[in-house]
């Protein structure tokens, strides 16, 4: 099949009550050459309360002005689904109809080469059962990593997958946690203690969060599936302003976008030990920095009380 004959994957954006953020996401996508031949689906979640009505209405008014894509489909939720349910049901809906999908949230800005990487990855690994997804965001690690590499599991900041992989998704967090325990994989899942993915999963089970992402990661990790990742980030997070569900005081999701395309293929489908080591060092340094910040805050607080 020639390049011109290939069907590009539909782009799915999940939005709620941030019209400015959504506009940045859409305008960045339009800088991708592939946008004009891509179908865009936007899932607009319903307001949680009366205070959110106006912002949700502004989002939907903005969506009506969007042009530049092959087609635009708006799915308006009358009730508030919340991010977890919205993404799970939305990805399932599109995968069941189109077999592959590119997924973004409304606080992600992409490189002009994001859609090329997503579609090239989806085409190249379409029949490779070991590959579960393609991921466009790269952590700002200091260690050198290969241009592209595989990691075990999945990630959630600008990604793509196929119906064959999404069909594996296990929504029941307790089943996932129990399997991690039975398989003695919790330590490996938590990047040798550098990350707290298993705690995030336990919090989801307890109703403290509704993270779809940790369940997607756990599902693919337990199935021993891999995600194609890139050293140079094709996605930048702009939600670290208190408006989103992923906000925290020590957020390091902001990164520099690649101004060059990223080639796909030519690497073994195994987890990159160099990449894993770099990510572990990144999370360990992040944890150390947060601990230093908290010690300083506590010291200042004690001084204020004396």
N, C-alpha and C positions, 0 to 999 in steps of 0.2 A: 504494500500500500504506500503511495507517495505521500510526501509531507502535506500536500494540498488536500489530499483525500482524508487525512486523519481527522477524526472528530475530537475537538478540544473538550476537555472536561468542563462541566458546569462549575461556576464559582458560586459558593454559598456564603452569604454574610449574615451573621446573627447580630441584631441590633435591639436596643431597648430605649434609653431616654437621653442619648448623647448626640444631638444633631451635628455639633461641630466635629466630634471625633469620627462619626460616620462619614462626614464629608471628606475628611483627610484620607480615610481608607479608600473611598471610591475614587478620589482624584489621583491617588497614587496608582491604583489599578489601571486607570485610563492611560497612564504613561507606559504601560506594557503593550507592545505591538499586538499581542494575542487578544487583547480585550475586545476588539471589534468583531472577532469571530467567536466570542465566548458568550454563552447564556449565563445571565446573572439571576440568582434567586436571593431574595432578602426576606428573612424571617424577622418580623417585627413583633416583639413580645408586648403583651398587654400591660397596663399600669398596675402597680402594686396597690396604689391608693389614689385618692383624689389629688394629692399633691403632685403625682407623677403624670397626670392627664395631659397637661400642657406640653411637657417635654416630649412625651410619646407622640402627641399630635404634630409637633414640630418635626420630629423624625419622619413621620409618614408624609408630611407635606414636602419635605426635602426629597424623599424617595421618588415622588411624582415628577420631579424635575430632572432626574438622572437620564442621560442618554450616552451613546457611544459604545454600547454593548450590542451584541447580536440580538438579544432579547432581554426583557426584564420581567420577572415574576415576583410579585409582592405577596407574601403570606402573612396576613394580619391575625395575631392572636387576640381574641376578645378578652381572655383572662390572662393573668400573669402566670406563665409557666415556670419562670426562673431559668437561669442559664443551663443548669444540668439537664432538665427535662426538655428544654427548647432545643438544645444541640442534639441530644440522643434521638428525639423524634424527627427533627429536621434532617439530620444526616441519613437516618433510615428511610425517610420519605423520598429523598433524592436518589439515594443508592438503588432503591427498588425500581426506580424508573430509568436511571441513566447508567448504572453499573460502575461509575467512577465519579469522584467528587473532589473539589478543592475547597477547603474550609477556612474561613477567617472570622474573627470577631471584630466588633466596631471600634476597637482601639489599637488596630494593627496597621502600620504603614509599610508598604512593600517596595522593594527595588523594581526598577523597570524590567528586570530579568527574572522576576519571581515566577510569573506564569510560564515562561519557557522552561524553567527548571522543573516545575510541578508537572507539566505535560510531558516533557522528555522522560522524567522518571516514571510516570504512569505508563507510558508507551513501552519503555525499555524493559520494565520489570512486570509487565501485565500478567505474564504466565508463570512468574516465579513465585511459587507458593511460600517460600521462605521470607519474602519481603511483604510487610504489612502496610507500610506507609512511606511517604516522602515528607520531609520536614524542612522548612525554610529558615527557621530562626537558629542563630548560633550564639552560644554564650560567649561573653568577652573574656575567654581564657587567655592566659599568658603563654602557655606551652604551645609549641609548634604541633600542628595536626595536619593530616593529609587534606587535600582540597575537598574530597568527598570521602565518606566513611559510613560504616554501618554501626548502629548501636542496638542492643537488645531491648525490645519494648517499643513504645511509641511516645510521641510528644504532641504538644497542643497549640503552638504559636505559629499559625500559618502552615497547614499540612494538607496532604492529599491521601486518598486511599481508594480501594476498589470494594465493590459489594462483597466479593469473596472473602475479604479480610474483615470488613465491618460485620458480616454475619456471625463472626466469632465473638463479638462483643458480649461480655457477661455483665448484666446490669446489677446483679446481686453481689454487693461488696463482701458480705459474709462468706459466700462461697469462695471468692477470690482469696480472702485472707486465710481461710481454713486450708486452702490448697497450698498457699505459700508456706504455712506452718508444717503441713504434712510433708512437703517436699524439701524442707530445710533450706529454703531459698530466701528467707527474709533478709539475711545479712547482705546477700548479693543484690537483692532488690533495692536495698537501702544504700547502695554504692559503698559497701563496707563501713556503714555507719556515718558517711558524710551527708547523706540526705535522709529525710524523714518520711519517705513515701508510705511505709507501712503504718505509721502513725496517722498520716492523712487518710489512709484507707479506713483505719479504725474510727477516726472522727466521722467519716462519711457514714459508716455503719451506725454510729451513735446519733446521727442526725445533726452533728455540729457543722457539717458542710454538705454540699450536694455536688461534690466534684465528679463530673463525668470523666475528666482527664485522668485522674488516678486510676479509675476503673478501666479505662482504655489502655493505659500503660500496663496495668497489672494483667489484663487479659492477654495482650500480645507478649508480654514477658513470660507468662506461664506457658504459652503456646510455643515458646522459643522462636518467635518471629522477630524480624529486624526492620529498622527504619533507616532509610537513606538520609544522611545529614550532610551539611556543608560547613566548611571552616569559615567562609565568609558569609555573614548573615545577609539574607534576602528579605528579612522582616525586622521591623523595629516596633517596639511597644511604646505607645504614647498614653497609656492609661494610668500612669503613676502620678495622678493628681487628685486622688481621693474620690474619683467618680466611678471607679470600677470595682469588681469583686476581687481582683488580684492585687489590689494596692497594699503596700506595707512600707514602713518608714525606712527600710534598708533595701529598697528594690534595686536590682541590678539588671533589669530586663532591657534597659535602653542600650542600644548598640549602634554601630556605624553600618549603614547599608552598603552593600557591594555595588560598585558602579561598573561591574563587568559580568558577563554571563558565566555560569558554572556548568562545566561539561559533565555529562552523565555517562556511567559505564566504565568498564575496564578495571574494576576492583573486585576482590573476592567477597562473597556474601558470608562474612564472619564478623563478629564484633571486633572493632578496632581497639586493641589494648592501649595504644597511645591515646586515643580519644577518651577512653574510659578513665585512664590515669589523669589526664588533664582536667576532666570534669570533676573527679574526686578532689583534686587539689584546689579547684575553684570553689567548690562548696565548703571545703575545710577552711579556706582562707576567709570566705564570706562569714562562716560561723564564728571564726575568731574575731573578725571585725565587729560583728554584732555584739559579741560578748564584751569587747572593749568599750563599745558605745554604751551598753547597759551599765557597766561598772562606773563609767564616767557620770551617767545620769544619776545613779544611786548616790555617788559621792557628792554631787551638787545638791541633790535633794536633802541629804543628811546635813550639809552645810547650811541650807536654808532653815532647817528646823532648830539648829543650835543658836 
